[in-house]
């Protein structure tokens, strides 16, 4: 019966609703983004998801949840979190962050820093093809910059996150680009041209916002740069260079840790025992992030097994008649799948085939559908508080994900450009 299927589908999706209600609505009611720990919200939603699942024993339901929490994608992210925490703490303890901040303030005037940070994040993410890698490399630096400049940490961190998604969306080596082009059957070059025209208005607008908003930042006194300061910057320089040449992000972080330890010992800025102590502090600082990531993986696996994503696909594609409706359906499917998986690449792979069928039947070019999917996924991934990027940024900066979200101008603007692009049917492409 249709009504019964709808109720079953809504029930399958209800854990996501419970999560968002507890975390978002609870924080808004409390008037404080720090009052509702995201780990608690995920714990409650996870218990609820297991309890509403029918047809299996309790042990089987827990096994399914555990399989989702410990799948290879989740474990890979946890490796990144552990190494990133160790590197960030060690680099700060041996003086790399302070030295990098001091040199940056000497080179770039304070009022141009927001725009400069956005351009740097765009360039790095475009080059390495990963938003998480960009956030790991730049967040510790801008966090210290914020304290030096006496401005909002959440604001500067949001600039990095926004620039990180610029590259994640456009880079030829980004996993979202590869997934979108492969599922839609178009070349990366053609998708890039269409995607570039789609997001550039948002990027230019964001850059102008940061250029003008920087005028309110007062110039701060700087100190002279010493040779030791330049040497202490090397760990960050090596991290960026190795990432740019395509080294795996885990190896990038290992190299960064080894370099920071070696330079710290050579400059006598940290002791041999303190190296391990500081890395331990950094890893412990990532514990909540690791717990949240595993709970998210298990929760979203239960939603998938209960048919939540399949239900979304059926509902969204029920009445697709016009080209605009077809493009809206592709964007909506991608957005909803992203909300349910908290991973933009997985979301694209999940709805890729059905999106290609919709595009073919409606006369939408493959590069156009690939561009819509990729951009929509980056928009949603950029504003959900339980996505890996915001969790990583908030963990490194020690701020709430909800404090970062209002400052995410670029992800929000690309969401607006998607709507305008569908409404105006531009850019189209053959």
C-alpha positions as CSV (number, residue, x, y, z in Angstrom):
1,X,0.0,0.0,0.0
2,X,1.4,3.5,-0.9
3,X,0.5,5.0,2.5
4,X,2.2,2.1,4.3
5,X,5.4,2.5,2.1
6,X,5.4,6.3,2.8
7,X,5.2,5.7,6.6
8,X,7.9,3.1,6.4
9,X,10.1,5.4,4.4
10,X,9.6,8.3,6.8
11,X,10.3,6.0,9.8
12,X,13.6,4.9,8.1
13,X,14.6,8.6,7.8
14,X,13.4,9.6,11.3
15,X,16.8,9.0,13.0
16,X,18.2,11.9,10.9
17,X,15.3,14.1,12.0
18,X,15.9,13.1,15.6
19,X,19.6,14.0,15.3
20,X,19.0,17.4,13.7
21,X,16.2,18.2,16.1
22,X,18.3,17.5,19.2
23,X,21.5,19.2,18.0
24,X,20.2,22.1,15.9
25,X,16.9,22.9,17.6
26,X,18.3,22.2,21.0
27,X,21.2,24.7,20.5
28,X,18.9,27.3,19.1
29,X,16.5,27.0,22.1
30,X,19.4,27.1,24.5
31,X,20.8,30.1,22.7
32,X,24.3,28.5,22.9
33,X,26.0,26.4,20.3
34,X,28.1,24.7,23.0
35,X,25.2,23.5,25.3
36,X,24.3,20.4,23.2
37,X,27.4,18.1,22.6
38,X,27.1,16.6,19.1
39,X,28.3,13.3,20.4
40,X,25.3,13.1,22.7
41,X,22.9,14.0,19.9
42,X,24.4,11.2,17.8
43,X,24.2,8.7,20.7
44,X,20.5,9.4,21.2
45,X,19.8,9.2,17.5
46,X,21.8,6.0,17.2
47,X,19.9,4.3,20.1
48,X,16.6,5.4,18.5
49,X,17.7,4.1,15.0
50,X,18.5,0.6,16.4
51,X,15.3,0.5,18.5
52,X,13.0,1.3,15.5
53,X,14.6,-1.3,13.2
54,X,12.4,-4.4,12.7
55,X,13.0,-7.9,11.4
56,X,16.3,-8.6,13.1
57,X,17.5,-9.5,16.6
58,X,19.0,-6.9,18.8
59,X,22.5,-8.4,18.2
60,X,22.0,-8.3,14.4
61,X,21.0,-4.7,14.6
62,X,24.0,-3.8,16.7
63,X,26.2,-5.8,14.2
64,X,24.8,-3.7,11.3
65,X,25.4,-0.5,13.2
66,X,29.0,-1.6,14.0
67,X,29.7,-2.6,10.4
68,X,28.7,1.0,9.4
69,X,30.8,2.5,12.2
70,X,33.9,0.5,11.3
71,X,33.7,0.4,7.5
72,X,37.0,1.2,5.6
73,X,35.9,4.8,4.8
74,X,35.3,5.6,8.5
75,X,38.6,4.0,9.5
76,X,40.5,6.0,6.9
77,X,39.0,9.2,8.3
78,X,39.9,8.2,11.8
79,X,43.5,7.6,10.7
80,X,43.5,11.2,9.4
81,X,42.0,12.6,12.6
82,X,44.6,10.8,14.8
83,X,47.6,11.9,12.7
84,X,46.2,15.4,12.2
85,X,45.7,15.8,15.9
86,X,49.3,14.7,16.6
87,X,50.8,16.9,13.9
88,X,48.8,20.0,15.0
89,X,49.8,19.7,18.6
90,X,53.4,19.0,17.9
91,X,53.7,21.8,15.4
92,X,52.3,24.2,17.8
93,X,54.5,23.0,20.7
94,X,57.7,23.4,18.7
95,X,56.8,26.8,17.5
96,X,55.8,26.2,13.9
97,X,52.4,27.9,14.2
98,X,53.7,31.0,15.9
99,X,56.5,31.4,13.4
100,X,54.1,30.9,10.5
101,X,51.7,33.5,11.9
102,X,54.5,36.0,12.5
103,X,55.8,35.7,9.0
104,X,52.3,35.9,7.5
105,X,51.6,39.1,9.4
106,X,54.9,40.6,8.3
107,X,54.2,39.8,4.6
108,X,50.4,40.5,4.3
109,X,48.7,43.6,5.7
110,X,46.0,42.6,8.2
111,X,43.1,44.1,6.2
112,X,44.0,41.8,3.2
113,X,44.4,38.6,5.3
114,X,40.8,37.3,5.0
115,X,40.9,37.5,1.2
116,X,44.4,36.1,1.2
117,X,43.4,33.2,3.3
118,X,40.5,32.4,0.9
119,X,42.7,32.5,-2.1
120,X,45.3,30.3,-0.4
121,X,42.7,27.8,0.6
122,X,41.2,27.8,-2.9
123,X,44.7,27.2,-4.5
124,X,45.7,24.5,-2.1
125,X,42.4,22.6,-2.3
126,X,42.4,22.9,-6.1
127,X,45.9,21.5,-6.2
128,X,45.5,18.6,-3.8
129,X,41.9,17.8,-4.6
130,X,40.8,17.3,-1.0
131,X,39.0,19.6,1.3
132,X,40.0,17.7,4.4
133,X,43.7,18.0,3.6
134,X,43.4,21.7,3.1
135,X,41.6,22.1,6.4
136,X,44.3,20.1,8.2
137,X,47.1,22.2,6.7
138,X,45.6,25.7,7.2
139,X,43.3,25.6,10.2
140,X,46.0,25.6,12.9
141,X,47.6,28.7,11.3
142,X,44.4,30.7,10.9
143,X,43.3,29.8,14.5
144,X,46.5,31.4,15.8
145,X,46.1,34.3,13.4
146,X,42.6,35.0,14.8
147,X,44.0,35.2,18.4
148,X,46.8,37.5,17.2
149,X,44.4,39.8,15.3
150,X,41.7,39.7,18.0
151,X,39.0,38.6,15.6
152,X,36.6,35.6,15.5
153,X,38.2,32.2,15.2
154,X,35.0,30.7,13.7
155,X,35.1,33.4,11.0
156,X,38.7,32.7,9.8
157,X,38.2,29.0,10.0
158,X,35.1,29.3,7.9
159,X,37.2,31.1,5.2
160,X,39.5,28.1,5.1
161,X,36.5,25.7,4.9
162,X,34.9,27.7,2.1
163,X,38.1,27.8,0.1
164,X,38.6,24.1,0.7
165,X,35.3,23.3,-0.9
166,X,36.2,25.4,-4.0
167,X,38.9,23.0,-4.9
168,X,37.0,19.9,-3.8
169,X,34.3,20.9,-6.3
170,X,36.6,21.8,-9.2
171,X,39.9,19.9,-8.9
172,X,40.6,17.3,-11.5
173,X,41.9,14.9,-8.8
174,X,39.1,15.5,-6.4
175,X,37.2,12.3,-5.6
176,X,33.8,14.1,-6.0
177,X,34.9,15.2,-9.5
178,X,35.9,11.7,-10.4
179,X,32.7,10.2,-9.0
180,X,30.5,12.8,-10.8
181,X,32.2,12.4,-14.2
182,X,32.3,8.6,-14.1
183,X,28.7,8.2,-13.1
184,X,27.4,10.7,-15.7
185,X,29.7,9.6,-18.5
186,X,31.5,12.9,-19.3
187,X,35.1,14.1,-19.5
188,X,36.6,16.0,-16.6
189,X,37.5,18.8,-18.9
190,X,34.0,19.4,-20.1
191,X,32.6,19.1,-16.6
192,X,35.2,21.6,-15.4
193,X,34.2,24.2,-17.9
194,X,30.5,24.0,-17.0
195,X,31.3,23.8,-13.3
196,X,33.6,26.7,-13.4
197,X,31.0,29.0,-15.0
198,X,28.5,27.8,-12.3
199,X,30.6,28.6,-9.2
200,X,32.7,31.5,-10.3
201,X,30.0,34.1,-9.4
202,X,29.9,32.7,-5.9
203,X,33.7,32.6,-5.6
204,X,34.1,36.2,-6.8
205,X,31.3,37.4,-4.5
206,X,32.9,35.7,-1.6
207,X,36.3,37.2,-2.3
208,X,34.8,40.7,-2.5
209,X,33.1,40.1,0.9
210,X,36.4,39.1,2.4
211,X,38.2,42.0,0.7
212,X,35.9,44.6,2.2
213,X,35.3,42.9,5.5
214,X,39.1,43.0,6.1
215,X,39.0,46.8,6.3
216,X,37.6,46.5,9.8
217,X,40.7,44.7,11.0
218,X,43.2,46.9,12.8
219,X,46.9,46.6,11.9
220,X,48.8,44.9,14.7
221,X,52.4,45.3,15.7
222,X,54.8,42.7,14.2
223,X,58.2,41.5,15.3
224,X,61.2,41.0,13.1
225,X,61.6,37.7,11.4
226,X,64.6,35.6,12.5
227,X,66.2,32.7,10.7
228,X,64.9,30.3,13.3
229,X,61.3,31.4,12.6
230,X,61.8,30.5,8.9
231,X,63.2,27.1,9.9
232,X,60.2,26.5,12.2
233,X,57.8,27.1,9.2
234,X,59.3,24.2,7.3
235,X,56.9,21.5,8.6
236,X,53.9,23.5,7.2
237,X,55.7,24.2,3.9
238,X,56.6,20.5,3.6
239,X,53.0,19.5,4.3
240,X,51.6,21.8,1.6
241,X,54.3,20.8,-0.9
242,X,53.9,17.0,-0.4
243,X,50.1,17.4,-0.7
244,X,50.5,19.5,-3.9
245,X,52.6,16.8,-5.6
246,X,50.0,14.2,-4.8
247,X,51.3,12.3,-1.8
248,X,48.6,10.4,0.2
249,X,47.2,12.6,3.0
250,X,48.2,10.0,5.6
251,X,51.8,10.0,4.4
252,X,51.7,13.8,4.2
253,X,50.9,14.0,7.9
254,X,53.5,11.4,8.9
255,X,56.2,13.4,7.0
256,X,54.9,16.5,8.7
257,X,55.2,14.9,12.2
258,X,58.7,13.6,11.5
259,X,59.8,17.0,10.2
260,X,58.3,18.9,13.1
261,X,60.0,16.6,15.6
262,X,63.4,16.8,13.9
263,X,63.3,20.6,13.7
264,X,62.0,20.9,17.2
265,X,65.0,18.9,18.5
266,X,67.5,20.7,16.3
267,X,66.3,24.2,17.4
268,X,66.0,23.0,21.0
269,X,62.4,24.2,21.1
270,X,61.0,20.9,22.4
271,X,62.5,17.9,24.2
272,X,62.5,14.3,23.1
273,X,60.0,13.2,25.7
274,X,57.8,16.3,25.2
275,X,57.4,15.3,21.5
276,X,55.5,12.2,22.5
277,X,53.6,14.0,25.3
278,X,52.4,16.8,22.9
279,X,51.4,14.3,20.2
280,X,49.4,12.4,22.9
281,X,47.6,15.6,23.9
282,X,46.8,16.2,20.2
283,X,45.4,12.7,19.7
284,X,43.3,12.9,22.9
285,X,41.9,16.2,21.6
286,X,40.4,14.3,18.6
287,X,38.6,11.7,20.8
288,X,35.2,13.3,20.5
289,X,35.6,13.8,16.8
290,X,36.5,10.1,16.4
291,X,33.5,9.0,18.5
292,X,31.2,11.2,16.5
293,X,32.5,9.9,13.2
294,X,32.0,6.3,14.2
295,X,28.5,7.0,15.5
296,X,27.6,8.8,12.3
297,X,28.8,5.9,10.2
298,X,26.7,3.4,12.2
299,X,23.6,5.6,12.2
300,X,23.7,6.3,8.5
301,X,24.2,2.6,7.7
302,X,21.0,1.8,9.7
303,X,19.2,4.5,7.7
304,X,20.4,2.9,4.5
305,X,19.5,-0.7,5.4
306,X,16.1,0.4,6.5
307,X,15.5,1.8,3.0
308,X,15.7,5.5,3.8
309,X,17.8,6.5,0.8
310,X,15.8,4.3,-1.6
311,X,12.6,6.0,-0.3
312,X,14.1,9.4,-1.0
313,X,14.9,8.4,-4.6
314,X,11.4,7.2,-5.2
315,X,9.8,10.3,-3.8
316,X,12.0,12.8,-5.6
317,X,11.7,11.1,-9.0
318,X,8.0,10.5,-8.8
319,X,6.9,13.4,-11.1
320,X,9.7,14.6,-13.3
321,X,8.2,16.1,-16.5
322,X,10.3,19.2,-17.6
323,X,14.0,19.9,-17.9
324,X,13.9,22.2,-14.8
325,X,12.1,19.5,-12.8
326,X,14.7,17.0,-13.9
327,X,17.6,19.2,-12.8
328,X,15.8,20.0,-9.6
329,X,15.3,16.2,-9.0
330,X,19.0,15.6,-9.6
331,X,20.0,18.4,-7.1
332,X,17.5,17.3,-4.6
333,X,18.5,13.6,-4.7
334,X,22.1,14.5,-4.3
335,X,21.4,16.9,-1.4
336,X,19.2,14.4,0.5
337,X,21.7,11.5,-0.1
338,X,24.4,13.7,1.3
339,X,22.4,14.5,4.4
340,X,21.9,10.8,4.9
341,X,25.5,9.8,4.3
342,X,27.5,12.9,5.5
343,X,29.9,12.2,2.6
344,X,29.7,14.0,-0.7
345,X,31.5,11.4,-2.8
346,X,29.3,8.6,-1.4
347,X,26.2,10.7,-2.0
348,X,27.2,11.1,-5.7
349,X,27.9,7.4,-6.1
350,X,24.6,6.5,-4.4
351,X,22.4,8.5,-6.8
352,X,24.7,8.7,-9.8
353,X,22.9,6.1,-11.9
354,X,19.4,7.3,-11.3
355,X,20.6,10.9,-12.0
356,X,22.1,9.8,-15.3
357,X,18.8,8.2,-16.3
358,X,16.9,11.3,-15.4
359,X,19.4,13.5,-17.4
360,X,19.2,11.2,-20.5
361,X,15.4,11.2,-20.6
362,X,15.2,15.0,-20.1
363,X,17.9,16.0,-22.6
364,X,20.3,17.2,-20.0
365,X,24.0,17.0,-21.0
366,X,26.2,14.7,-18.9
367,X,28.6,17.5,-18.0
368,X,25.6,19.6,-16.8
369,X,24.2,16.8,-14.6
370,X,27.7,16.1,-13.3
371,X,28.2,19.7,-12.4
372,X,24.9,20.0,-10.6
373,X,25.6,16.8,-8.6
374,X,29.1,17.9,-7.6
375,X,28.2,21.4,-6.7
376,X,25.1,20.4,-4.8
377,X,27.1,17.8,-2.8
378,X,29.7,20.4,-1.9
379,X,27.0,22.9,-0.8
380,X,25.4,20.4,1.5
381,X,28.7,18.9,2.8
382,X,29.8,22.4,3.6
383,X,27.0,23.3,5.9
384,X,26.1,20.1,7.8
385,X,27.6,20.1,11.3
386,X,28.3,16.4,11.2
387,X,30.3,16.3,8.0
388,X,34.0,15.4,8.2
389,X,35.2,18.8,7.1
390,X,33.4,20.8,9.7
391,X,34.1,18.2,12.4
392,X,37.8,18.4,11.5
393,X,37.9,22.2,11.4
394,X,36.0,22.5,14.7
395,X,38.2,19.9,16.3
396,X,41.4,21.7,15.3
397,X,40.1,25.1,16.2
398,X,38.3,24.1,19.4
399,X,35.0,25.8,18.3
400,X,31.6,24.4,17.8
401,X,30.6,23.4,14.2
402,X,27.5,25.5,14.6
403,X,29.6,28.6,15.3
404,X,31.4,28.1,11.9
405,X,28.3,27.5,9.8
406,X,26.9,31.1,9.8
407,X,30.2,32.3,8.4
408,X,30.4,29.8,5.5
409,X,29.7,32.4,2.7
410,X,31.1,30.4,-0.2
411,X,29.1,27.1,0.4
412,X,25.9,29.1,0.9
413,X,26.5,31.1,-2.2
414,X,27.0,28.1,-4.4
415,X,23.7,26.8,-3.0
416,X,22.1,30.0,-4.3
417,X,23.9,29.7,-7.7
418,X,22.6,26.2,-8.2
419,X,19.0,27.4,-7.7
420,X,19.5,30.3,-10.0
421,X,21.2,28.1,-12.6
422,X,18.3,25.7,-12.7
423,X,15.8,28.5,-12.8
424,X,17.6,30.4,-15.6
425,X,18.9,27.2,-17.3
426,X,22.4,28.7,-17.5
427,X,25.1,27.6,-18.2
428,X,23.7,24.7,-20.3
429,X,26.3,23.2,-22.5
430,X,25.6,20.8,-25.4
